[in-house]
Amino acid sequence: MMSRAGPASKEVSTVSDVENFLSDDKPTVFAFIKSSSDPLMKIFMALAKSMVDDAVFCHSHNNLFVTPDDYQGLVGYRTPSNSFYFENVDLVVLYNNQSVDSYPSGIKYLRNRVFKTLKDNPNKFKNLVFAYSFSDDFSYELSEYGIEADKLPAVVIQSKGKKYKLEQFSLDAFSDFLNKFKDGLLTPHVKSEPLPTDDSSAVRKLVALNFDEIVNNEEKDVMVVFHAPWCGHCKNLMPKYEEAASKLKNEPNLVLAAMDATANDVPSPYQVRGFPTIYFVPKGKKSSPVPYEGGRDTTDIIKYLAREATEELNGYDRSGNPKKSDL
């Protein structure tokens, strides 16, 4: 409520004023506008008023704050409480085991290393957003990336659903890493279990490394169960799913598969918000998997697949009834 008591954007006139605003936990939006009569001023104030709860706004008419053409933005301090501000962008995160509170000089040193690389390449990296994160705050992310504590500081690029990592940061390695990313020369990091060696089960085991090969095979309709080892509902489902797979194992155009979504990266466009999550992926529509919301008994699964299969099953009619064998 206090943010609404005065103007949505506060005028500043000194560097000290600006530093006071930057100390706020919220993002700070600063505008240099030539004069209070500039038409842009009215637009900026309207924007500030509409976003007063999301950011701190300030402005100045002082030439002291004119931005040089080659200015490189700051490396933001990314925390669990503000991480949503860093979503939906091409993000470069420097992780280390030092927090701003415990070792500010160390953080400043690392950020200056980043600044140097950006200053040397101001245009090449202008579409990337850079941030620093304390490793203890994002241990789950480091686990996802397979980065151990002895590999810090480390850098991860998150871009368009893919992740690229650089372990054991150095200035030269960082510069090379960014250049290779911009040139499309990096291989994305994929969290995956090893490829299965025993393929005798009626349910095909999926891992991140074989997901595309099996699920996106245009010759097959595929049902995929995303499960978790600790999930009670999954433990109840899997024997019935395996029974359905066994009964359908001779169908040449159908695959029933399953993946531990806690041990493997789940590729786009699949969304797993709970367990089990089930999709049907028909031939010719691999980019548009269909969420399965039917029953979880063996008969329910077979009837659904018999009805939805691209080509009628050999052993079941479209209603899911077993076909009579020829005498």
N, C-alpha and C positions, 0 to 999 in steps of 0.2 A: 504493500500500500504506500510505503514511503516514496517509491519511485514515481508515483502519480501526483505527488504533492506539488511539484514544480514543473518547469518546462521538460518536455520529453528528451531534449538534447541540451546539455549544459555548454555554455561558451567557456573556452579555456584560452589563456593568453601566455602561459609560461610552460616550459618543459616540466617543471615540478607539478603543475596542474595535470598534465597528461599522465605522468607517472602515477599519480594518485588514482586516476581512473583505471590504469592498467593493472593495478593491484587487486581490482575486483575479480571475483571468481567467474563472473559472466564474461562472454566475449565482448570486446570493446570495438565499437564502430566509430572511427574518427574521420571527420570531413573537413577539408580546407575549402572554404567558399569565399570568393573575393570580397563580397560585401553582404550586409544583411538584406539589401534590396535585390540581390541576384535572384532570378526566378527559381534557381536550383535550391535556394534556401527553403522555400515553401515546400518543395517536394521532399526534401530531406527531413524536415520537421514532421511532415505527415507520415513518412516511413517510420521515424523514431517513435511517434505516438502509437502506431499500430503494432510495434514490436517492443514496447517498453518493458515487458516481462521477460523477454528473451535475451536482451543484450543491453549494454550500457552505451549510450550515444553521447558524443560530444563533438563540438565544432569550433573552428577558429577562423578569424579573418586576418590573422597575423601572418605576414610573409615568412616568419621564422619556420613555419610548418609546411612550406611548399616542398613537395616530394620530388627528389631528383629522378631523372628518367630511368636510371639503372638501379633503383632501390629494390632490394630483395626482402620479402616479408619475413617475419620472425618464424622461428620453429616453435610452434605452440606446445604447451605442456598438457598432454592428454592424460586424463584421469578417468576412473570409472564414472564419476558424476557428470563429466562433460563429453564423454566419448561419442555421444549421439551427434554432436556437432561435426564430427569427422567422418560421418557415414556418407555413402553415395558419392565419394570422390576417389581419385587416384591418390592413395595415401602412402606416404613413406614414414615408417615409425622406427626411431632409434630406441632400442630397449637397453637399459642398464640397471645394475643393482644399487643405484644411488638415488635417493629421493631429493627433491629440491630443499626440503627442510633439513635433512641431515648433512648434505654435502653440496651446498649451492655453488661453490667454486668449481667443483668437478663437473657439475652440469653445465656451467658456463663454458668450460673448456671444450666439452664435447659439442655443444651447440655452435661454438665458434669454428670447430672443424667442419661442421656442416655448412656454415655460412660461407667458408672459403670456397668450397666446391660450387656452391650456388652462385657466388659472385663471379667465379671464373666462367660460368655458363649461364648467364642470366636469362637468355631466351629459350634455351633448350629445355629447361626444367620448369618453365613458368606455369605449366598446367598441373604440376604435382603439388600436393599439400604435404608439408613436413611437420612432424611432431616428435616429441620426446615422451617416453613412458617409463615409469618406475616398474621394474620387472615384477616386484611383489604384488603390484596392483593388477597385473595381467598375466599371472602365472598360468592360467588356463589357456591363454593364447599361445604362450611359449610352448606349452605341452602340445597344442595342436600342430605347431610348426616343427616339433621335434628339436627344439633348441634347449640345450642343457646350460646350467648356471656357469660352467667353466668356459662357455663359448661367448659370454657377454663381454663387452657390448656387442649387440647384433642388430641388424637392420632387416626389416620386412617391408616389402611393397605389396599392398593390397589393391588389385586393379581388376575390375570387371569379373569378380568372382574367383579370380586366381591369385595365388600368393607366391612371392619370390623371396628367398631369404639369403642374407649375407651374414655369416658367422665370423666372429673375431674381427670387429671393425678396425679399419685403419683408413687414413685419408686417401691413399692411392687406391686401395681396394674399393672404397665407397664410390669414388669417382668412376672407376671402371665399371662397377655394378650398375650405376645409374645410366651410364652411356650404353651399356649392353641392353638394359631394359628399354630405353628409348629406341634403340635400333632393332628391337625384336629378337635379340639373341639369347635371352635367358630362358631356361626351362622351368616351368612352374613347379613349386613344391607340392607333392601329393602325399597326403597321409593315407597309408594303405597297409593292410595285412599282407603277408607274403602270398604269392599266387598259390592256389590250392594244388596239392599233388595227388590227392585222392578224389576222383570224380565219379565214384561209384554210386553216390546218393542220387535219388530221383530228383531232389531239389538241388539245383546248381548253386554252388557257393560263389557269391559275388564279393570281390574286393575292389578297391578303387582302380587297381591296375588292369582288371579285366572287365570292368563294368561296360565300357563302350563297346567292346568286342561282342559281348553276349547280348546286352539289352538293345543295342542299336543295330543289331543284325536285321536287315530288311527282309530276310527270308522267314523270320519267326515272329509270332505273337509272343509276348513275354509278360508274365505276372511277376512283380517284385514285392517282396516283403522287407521293409526296413525294421530291424528289431534291435533290442538291447539285451545283454545277458542277464541283467538284474530285473527285467520287466516281467511281472507275473502274468499279465495278459498275453505276452509273447510266448511264455512257457506253456500256456494253455492252448494257444493257436498252433504252434509248430508241429505237434504230432498229427493234427488234423490236416494241416497243409501238406505234410510229408505223405500222408495217406492219399490225398488228392493227387499229388504229383506221381505217386506210384501207379495209381489207376490210369493216369494220363501219359505215362512214360513212353508209350508207343505212338503217340501223336507226333508226326514228323514236323509239323509247323508250329509247335507250341512248346514253350519252356516255362517252367516254374522255378523261380530263383529267390534267393534271400541274401541280405547283407547286414552285418553288424554295423549299424550307423554310428556307434560310439568309437569304433576302431578304424573307420575309413571316412574319407571325405565324401560327402554326398554331392554329386554333380548337379549343376543347373540343368533343367528347370525344376528339379524335384525339391519339395519342401517337406521337411520332417519336423513337426512340432510336438509330436507325441509318439508313443509306441503301443502297438505296432502301427506303422503307416504302410498302406498297401496301394500299389498302382498297377493298372493294366496298360501295357504299351503295345498297341497293335501295329502291324506292318503298315508302312506308308504314313504313319502319324507319330514317328519317333520323337518329334519335337513337342508333341502335345500329349503327354501321358495322362491317363484318366484315373483320378482317385477312385479307389474301390471302397464302397460304403455298404456292401452287402453283408450277409451273415458270415460267421466264421466257422461253421461246421463243414465237414468234408463235402457233403451234398450241396451246400450253398455255393461253395467255390466251384465245384464241377458244373453246376447249372449255369452259373454266371459265365464261365468260360465257354460252355457249349453255345450259349446264346450270343455272346459278343465276339467270338472268334471270327477272324476275317474269312476263313474258309471253314465250312462245316467239318466238325471232328469226324474221324473215322469210326470211333467207338461209341459216340453219343449223338442223338439227334439234337435239334435246336432247343428242345425243351429240357435237355439234360437226361433223357432216358437212354439207357444202354440199348444199342442196336442189336438186333438178333443176328447171330452168326449164321452164315449160309451153311446149309446141310450138305 
